[in-house]
Amino acid sequence: MDYRNAGVDVEAGRAFVDQIRNLVHSTFRPEVIGGFGGFSGCFQLPAGYQEPILVSGTDGVGTKLKIAQILNRHDTVGIDLVGMCVNDVLTSGAEPLFFLDYVATGKLDKEQLTQVVTGIAAGCKLAGSALLGGETAEMPGFYQVGEYDLAGFCVGIVERRRMLNASQIQLGDVAIGLASAGVHSNGLSLVRKIISDGGFSWHDSPDLLNGETIGETFLTPTQIYVKPVLSALKAGLEVHGMAHITGGGLPENLPRCLGTGQSIKINSGSWDIPPVFEWLAKAGSVGAEAMYNTFNMGIGFVLVLPPHQVEQAITHFQGQNIPAYTIGEVVTGSGQLVGLFT
C-alpha cells in the first residue's frame, strides 16, 4: 500500500502547487522575501514607520461554500475569504500587508481549487495584500469528494499614533455607512434554509433579483473596502472609528467601535436596502429584527467621523464607486443602536 491507496495523491498536490505559482507571485509586494513553496513566508516591514503596530485577523467563508459547491462555481469565494479578513484588520486603520490561506478538501481537484485560489489572488490584489503562502490539506473520509473548506489569515500594519480605538469616538460624531455588494458572507445558513423550505432552485430568477438567478445573487463576493478607506485616510479624512458589518449585522458590529457610555442613533430609512434583502424577508417570512440581526442589510462597512467631514467623506467614496450614506449619530447611551426598527 501507499498514500494514494489511502486516498491522498501527493503528485496531484505537487501539480496543484505548480499550477497556482503564478497566481501567488502576481500578488507579491516589494517587501516579500524569497519565493513560493517554502515552509514559511517571509515579509520585511515597510520602511518609514516609527512605532509600527501589527494587526492580525482570521476568518472563513462559512456555508456560502455549499452554494459554490452545488453550482460548481468557485471563482468568487476566494474573494470572500480575503474580504472577511482584510476588512476586519482595516477597522484599526491598518493596511493589510500579507495573507495566508488554508484549504482542506476530501480529494484534491486541481481545476476546482485553482478557481478558488484565483479568487483569493484577486481579493489580495483588491486589498493590496501579498498572498504570502498557504496550506492545502487532502483529507479523505473527513470531507466528501467535491467538498472543501477555507480559512484565511491576514496581518496588517499601522502607526501607533494613527491606530483607531474607542477612545477617539466623540458624542455628536456621524456614522457614514458604505454600501455592501449584497449579502457578503454572513447569514447563508438562513438563506439556504429559505431556499430549501420554500422549494426554490438556485437557478430561479425571481423578479426582485433583476434578472439574476438566486445562485448568482448569493455568490456575489464580499466588497473589499481597503483601498478606498486607506486613500480617504491619506487624503486627511479624520476618522474616529470603523466597523465591519458581518455576522450579527449592524446591531452587533457597529457598537463594537464605540466607547463607554455611547450609542448610535440610527437615521431609519437613510440608505438604500438592496432588493435581495426584501426578497429574503418575503420568501422566508423573516421579521425586520431577525433580518437586521442576521444580515448587513445593505451596509457593509461604517466610518465614524466629525460632522464637518461628512460631505467630504460621502464625495470621496462616491468617487470610488461606493455609495455612502449618513446613517446615524453618536449619542449618550449604553452601546445599543437607537431607532433602528422605527
C-alpha positions in Angstrom: 0.0 0.0 0.0 0.9 3.6 -0.4 -0.5 7.1 0.4 -2.5 7.0 -2.9 -4.3 3.8 -1.7 -5.4 5.8 1.4 -6.9 8.5 -0.8 -4.1 11.1 -0.8 -2.5 11.9 -4.2 0.9 13.5 -3.4 1.7 14.0 -7.1 -1.6 15.8 -7.7 -0.7 18.1 -4.7 2.6 19.0 -6.3 1.0 19.6 -9.6 -1.6 21.9 -8.0 1.2 24.0 -6.3 2.9 24.4 -9.7 -0.4 25.4 -11.3 -1.1 28.2 -8.8 2.5 29.5 -8.6 2.0 32.4 -11.0 -1.3 33.4 -9.3 0.6 33.7 -6.0 3.5 35.6 -7.5 1.1 38.1 -9.1 0.1 39.4 -5.6 3.6 39.9 -4.2 4.6 43.3 -2.8 8.2 44.6 -2.7 8.5 43.5 0.9 8.1 39.8 0.2 11.3 37.9 0.8 12.1 34.7 -1.0 9.9 32.7 -3.4 6.9 30.4 -3.1 6.8 26.9 -1.8 9.0 27.1 1.3 8.0 26.1 4.8 7.1 29.7 5.7 6.6 33.0 4.1 8.9 35.9 4.9 8.0 39.6 4.8 10.0 42.7 5.6 8.2 45.5 7.4 7.7 48.6 5.1 10.1 51.5 5.8 9.1 54.8 7.4 7.2 53.6 10.5 8.3 55.0 13.8 6.2 52.8 16.1 4.7 50.1 13.9 1.8 48.0 15.3 1.0 44.7 13.6 -2.7 43.9 13.4 -3.9 40.4 12.6 -7.2 38.8 11.7 -8.6 35.4 10.7 -11.9 34.2 9.3 -13.6 31.8 6.8 -16.4 31.9 4.3 -18.9 29.7 6.1 -21.7 27.9 4.4 -21.5 30.1 1.4 -19.1 27.4 0.2 -22.1 25.0 0.0 -23.6 27.2 -2.7 -20.4 27.3 -4.6 -20.1 23.6 -4.5 -23.7 23.0 -5.5 -23.3 25.3 -8.5 -19.8 24.2 -9.3 -18.6 27.8 -9.3 -15.6 28.5 -7.2 -14.0 31.8 -8.5 -15.7 34.2 -6.1 -15.5 32.5 -2.6 -11.7 33.3 -2.5 -12.6 37.0 -2.7 -15.0 36.5 0.2 -12.2 34.8 2.2 -9.8 37.7 1.7 -12.6 40.3 2.3 -13.7 38.9 5.6 -10.2 39.2 7.0 -8.8 42.4 5.5 -11.9 44.4 6.2 -11.6 43.4 9.9 -7.9 44.4 10.0 -8.9 47.7 8.3 -11.1 48.8 11.2 -7.9 49.5 13.3 -6.7 51.9 10.5 -4.2 49.2 9.4 -3.0 48.5 5.9 -3.1 44.7 5.2 0.4 43.5 4.3 0.1 39.8 3.7 -2.5 37.0 3.6 -2.3 33.2 4.0 -4.9 30.6 3.3 -5.8 27.1 4.4 -7.7 24.9 2.1 -9.0 21.5 3.2 -10.6 19.0 0.8 -11.7 15.4 0.6 -10.0 14.8 -2.7 -7.8 17.4 -4.5 -9.4 18.6 -7.7 -6.8 20.9 -9.4 -9.3 22.7 -11.6 -11.7 23.4 -8.7 -9.1 24.6 -6.3 -7.3 26.6 -8.9 -10.6 28.6 -9.3 -10.6 29.1 -5.5 -7.0 30.4 -5.5 -7.8 32.6 -8.5 -10.4 34.3 -6.3 -8.0 34.5 -3.4 -5.4 36.2 -5.6 -8.0 38.6 -7.0 -9.0 39.5 -3.4 -5.4 40.1 -2.4 -4.9 42.4 -5.3 -8.1 44.4 -4.4 -6.7 44.7 -0.9 -3.1 45.4 -1.9 -2.1 42.4 0.2 0.5 39.8 -0.7 -0.6 36.2 -0.8 2.4 35.0 1.2 1.6 31.3 1.3 -0.8 28.8 2.5 -1.6 25.1 3.1 -3.6 22.6 1.1 -4.8 19.5 3.0 -6.3 16.5 1.3 -8.4 14.7 3.9 -10.3 11.7 2.5 -13.0 10.4 4.9 -13.2 13.8 6.6 -14.6 15.7 3.7 -16.7 14.2 0.9 -15.3 14.3 -2.7 -16.1 17.7 -4.1 -16.2 19.4 -0.7 -13.7 21.8 0.6 -13.3 24.3 3.4 -11.4 27.6 3.6 -9.7 29.7 6.3 -7.8 32.9 5.9 -5.2 34.8 7.9 -4.2 38.4 7.5 -1.5 40.7 9.0 -1.6 44.5 8.6 0.4 47.4 9.9 -0.5 50.8 11.4 1.5 53.6 13.0 0.7 53.6 16.8 -0.4 57.2 16.8 -2.8 56.6 14.0 -4.3 53.4 15.4 -8.1 53.6 15.9 -9.7 52.7 19.2 -12.9 53.5 21.0 -11.4 56.4 22.9 -11.4 58.6 19.8 -15.2 58.5 19.3 -16.9 61.7 20.4 -20.6 62.5 21.1 -22.0 64.1 18.0 -19.8 62.2 15.6 -21.6 60.9 12.5 -21.7 57.3 11.2 -21.2 57.0 7.5 -22.3 53.7 6.0 -20.7 52.3 2.9 -22.9 50.1 0.7 -22.4 46.4 0.7 -22.3 44.3 -2.5 -25.2 42.2 -1.2 -25.3 39.5 1.5 -21.5 39.1 1.5 -20.6 36.0 3.6 -22.9 36.0 6.5 -26.3 34.6 7.1 -26.0 32.0 4.4 -27.3 29.2 6.7 -30.6 31.1 6.9 -30.5 31.7 3.1 -30.1 28.0 2.4 -33.0 27.2 4.7 -35.2 29.7 3.0 -34.3 28.2 -0.4 -34.8 24.7 0.8 -38.0 25.2 2.7 -39.5 27.4 0.0 -38.9 24.9 -2.8 -36.7 27.3 -4.7 -34.0 26.4 -7.1 -30.6 28.1 -7.2 -31.3 28.6 -10.9 -34.6 30.5 -10.4 -34.7 34.2 -11.3 -37.3 36.0 -9.1 -38.5 39.4 -10.3 -36.9 41.2 -7.3 -33.5 40.0 -8.2 -33.4 42.0 -11.5 -32.7 39.1 -13.9 -30.0 37.4 -11.8 -30.5 33.8 -10.6 -30.7 33.1 -6.9 -27.3 31.3 -7.1 -25.6 34.3 -8.9 -27.0 36.7 -6.4 -25.7 34.8 -3.3 -22.3 34.1 -4.8 -21.7 37.9 -5.3 -18.4 38.3 -3.4 -17.8 40.5 -0.3 -16.9 44.1 -1.0 -13.3 44.8 -0.1 -13.1 48.4 1.3 -9.4 48.6 1.9 -8.1 50.8 -0.9 -11.0 53.3 -0.8 -10.8 53.7 3.0 -7.0 53.9 3.1 -7.0 56.6 0.4 -9.6 58.5 2.4 -7.3 58.4 5.5 -4.3 59.6 3.4 -6.4 62.4 2.0 -6.9 63.7 5.5 -10.3 62.3 6.5 -10.4 62.4 10.3 -11.9 59.0 11.0 -12.5 58.3 14.7 -13.7 54.7 14.4 -14.7 52.0 11.9 -16.8 48.8 11.9 -17.0 45.9 9.5 -20.7 44.7 9.3 -20.6 40.9 9.3 -22.4 38.2 11.3 -24.9 39.8 13.6 -25.5 42.8 11.3 -25.5 46.4 12.4 -26.8 45.7 16.0 -23.9 43.5 16.9 -21.0 45.1 14.9 -21.5 48.8 14.9 -21.4 49.2 18.7 -18.0 47.4 18.8 -16.2 50.7 17.8 -17.9 52.8 20.5 -16.6 54.0 23.8 -18.2 53.6 27.2 -21.5 55.5 27.6 -22.1 55.8 23.9 -24.7 54.6 21.5 -25.7 55.4 17.9 -29.0 56.9 16.9 -29.8 55.4 13.5 -31.4 57.5 10.8 -34.0 54.9 9.8 -34.5 54.8 6.0 -31.4 56.8 5.3 -29.8 54.2 2.9 -30.9 52.0 0.0 -31.6 48.4 1.0 -30.8 46.1 -1.9 -33.7 44.0 -3.3 -32.1 40.7 -2.2 -33.0 41.5 1.4 -36.6 42.3 0.5 -36.8 39.0 -1.4 -35.3 37.1 1.6 -37.7 38.7 4.0 -40.7 37.8 1.9 -39.6 34.3 0.8 -38.8 33.3 4.3 -41.3 35.3 6.3 -38.4 36.8 8.2 -39.2 39.8 10.5 -37.3 43.1 10.5 -35.5 42.4 13.7 -34.3 39.0 12.6 -33.2 40.4 9.2 -31.1 43.2 10.9 -29.6 40.7 13.4 -28.6 38.3 10.6 -27.7 40.3 7.5 -25.8 43.6 6.7 -29.0 45.0 5.1 -27.0 47.0 2.5 -24.3 48.5 4.8 -21.0 46.6 4.7 -18.7 49.0 6.5 -19.1 52.1 8.7 -16.9 55.0 9.4 -17.4 57.4 12.4 -16.1 60.9 11.9 -16.8 64.6 12.9 -19.8 66.3 11.4 -17.8 68.8 9.4 -16.2 66.0 7.4 -19.4 64.2 6.3 -19.7 65.9 2.9 -16.0 65.2 2.1 -16.4 61.6 3.1 -19.5 61.0 1.0 -17.9 62.7 -2.0 -14.8 60.6 -1.6 -16.5 57.3 -1.6 -18.9 58.1 -4.3 -15.8 58.9 -6.4 -14.6 55.4 -5.6 -18.0 54.0 -6.9 -19.1 53.1 -3.4 -22.4 54.6 -2.3 -22.1 56.2 1.1 -24.9 57.3 3.5 -25.2 59.3 6.7 -26.8 56.6 8.8 -26.6 57.8 12.4 -25.1 60.0 15.1 -23.2 59.1 18.3 -25.3 59.9 21.4 -25.2 59.1 25.1 -26.2 55.5 25.8 -25.1 52.0 26.7 -23.8 50.6 23.4 -27.1 50.0 21.6 -28.5 51.2 18.3 -31.4 53.6 18.8 -34.2 53.8 16.4 -33.1 51.0 14.0 -36.6 49.4 13.9 -38.7 52.6 13.9 
